[in-house]
Amino acid sequence: MVNEFKPCIGDWYQNIGRDNFEIVALDEEEATMEIQYFDGAVEEIDFDSWYEMDIQPIEPPEDWSGSLDIEREDYGVDLELNAPNDHINPLDDLE
């Protein structure tokens, strides 16, 4: 199946029968691009192969940790912790 999608850095696609990937680099002179799968694997393909791929555009994943090979606990922030409501507004003390 021939696709009609013009490759653009940052666009996400799903390769039918394979994983989701993002276009991370384009080289117009060499007519190649690099795609990075969600698991972090990078592959270089030429433009001819691109237009022969059976793909569909998708939204970027909400969980961006896949290509970084980290777990939710490793984000460096406790996403479940609520901040205390003790924020002090210095304007409250002005008369």
Beta strands, then each sheet from edge to edge (+ up, - down):
strand 1: 12-15
strand 2: 20-27
strand 3: 32-37
strand 4: 42-46
strand 5: 55-58
sheet 1: 4+ 3- 2+ 1- 5+
end
